[in-house]
Amino acid sequence: MTDSQEDVAPALIVPLRHENRAHVTSQAPSNPISQAPQVTFDRHELNALLGLYGRKVADGEWRDYAMDFLKDRAVFSVFRRSTEYPLYRIEKNPKFARKQGAYSVVSAAGQILKRGHELARVLAVLEKPVRLVV
């Protein structure tokens, strides 16, 4: 070892005493932004959304997606290319849950294609119809 390393004292790690630790964890965070609730997709909703997205990517129709979690709604946007406007936005808005349904599919022009209470039924508007090949 060199002379400068020998002169340095080892660092001491001192745990908090029990009463101090309880005081630290009971404090509310000072950042008001972190306290604001966000609307999110749960695991089953994400499974349905990403399943549809995967099928559309395999067909070559979609190439990118984005998710936005806001205070009043959650949005899953799909793109043909990353630099374009979204082709469709699948939105979850709990404010409409009792009336028209929390889920909606919105086109690039802003037109609501389908709205409902069940995500699977709302996503059905984006599925291709089954064709009979003769």
C-alpha positions in Angstrom: 0.0 0.0 0.0 1.1 3.6 -0.5 1.5 6.1 2.2 -1.8 8.0 1.3 -3.8 4.8 1.6 -2.4 3.9 5.0 -3.4 7.3 6.5 -7.1 6.9 5.6 -9.3 5.6 8.4 -11.8 2.8 7.5 -15.4 3.9 7.0 -17.8 3.1 9.8 -21.4 2.1 9.0 -23.7 2.9 11.9 -27.3 1.6 11.6 -30.1 3.9 12.7 -31.6 3.3 16.1 -35.1 1.9 16.1 -36.8 5.2 17.2 -35.0 7.2 14.5 -35.9 4.7 11.8 -39.6 4.8 12.6 -39.5 8.6 12.4 -37.9 8.6 9.0 -40.4 6.1 7.5 -43.4 7.9 8.9 -42.7 11.2 7.1 -44.8 11.9 4.0 -42.8 12.5 0.8 -42.4 16.2 0.1 -42.9 15.9 -3.6 -46.6 16.5 -4.4 -46.2 15.0 -7.9 -45.3 11.5 -6.5 -48.5 11.6 -4.4 -50.8 12.1 -7.4 -52.6 8.8 -8.4 -52.1 7.5 -11.9 -54.4 5.4 -14.0 -52.6 2.3 -15.2 -53.3 -1.0 -17.1 -53.3 -4.1 -14.9 -51.5 -7.3 -15.9 -54.5 -8.8 -17.7 -55.1 -5.7 -19.7 -51.5 -5.5 -20.7 -51.6 -9.1 -21.7 -54.5 -8.5 -24.1 -52.9 -5.3 -25.4 -49.5 -6.8 -26.1 -51.1 -9.9 -27.5 -52.9 -7.9 -30.1 -49.8 -5.8 -30.7 -47.7 -8.9 -31.3 -50.2 -10.3 -33.9 -50.2 -7.0 -35.7 -46.4 -6.8 -35.7 -46.3 -10.3 -37.1 -48.6 -9.2 -39.9 -46.4 -6.2 -40.6 -49.1 -3.6 -39.9 -47.7 -2.1 -36.7 -44.1 -1.4 -35.7 -44.0 0.6 -32.5 -46.1 1.4 -29.4 -46.1 3.8 -26.5 -47.8 3.8 -23.1 -48.8 6.9 -21.2 -50.1 6.8 -17.6 -51.8 10.1 -16.7 -53.9 11.2 -13.7 -57.2 10.7 -15.5 -56.5 8.0 -18.1 -54.0 5.4 -19.4 -53.2 5.3 -23.1 -51.7 2.6 -25.3 -50.8 4.1 -28.7 -49.7 2.0 -31.7 -47.7 3.4 -34.6 -47.0 2.2 -38.2 -43.6 4.1 -37.9 -42.0 5.7 -34.9 -42.1 9.2 -36.4 -45.8 9.3 -37.2 -48.9 10.1 -35.3 -50.4 7.0 -33.6 -52.7 4.9 -35.8 -54.8 4.0 -32.9 -55.0 4.9 -29.2 -56.5 2.4 -26.8 -57.6 4.4 -23.7 -58.7 3.4 -20.2 -60.6 6.2 -18.6 -62.2 5.2 -15.2 -64.4 8.4 -15.3 -66.6 6.7 -18.0 -66.6 3.3 -16.4 -70.3 3.4 -15.2 -71.7 5.2 -18.2 -70.1 4.3 -21.6 -67.4 2.0 -20.4 -63.8 2.7 -19.3 -62.2 1.4 -22.6 -62.2 3.0 -26.0 -60.3 2.8 -29.3 -59.6 6.1 -31.0 -58.4 6.5 -34.6 -55.7 8.8 -35.8 -58.4 11.3 -36.8 -59.8 11.4 -33.2 -62.9 9.4 -34.0 -64.0 6.9 -31.4 -64.2 3.5 -33.1 -65.5 1.5 -30.2 -66.2 2.1 -26.5 -67.2 -0.4 -23.9 -66.9 -2.0 -20.5 -64.8 -5.1 -21.6 -61.3 -4.6 -23.1 -61.5 -7.8 -25.2 -64.7 -6.6 -27.0 -63.3 -3.1 -27.6 -60.1 -4.6 -29.1 -62.2 -6.7 -31.4 -62.7 -3.7 -33.7 -58.9 -3.8 -34.5 -58.9 -7.5 -35.4 -59.2 -8.5 -39.0 -62.4 -10.4 -39.9 -61.9 -14.1 -40.7 -62.1 -14.7 -44.4 -63.1 -18.0 -46.1 -60.5 -19.0 -48.7 -62.0 -21.1 -51.4 
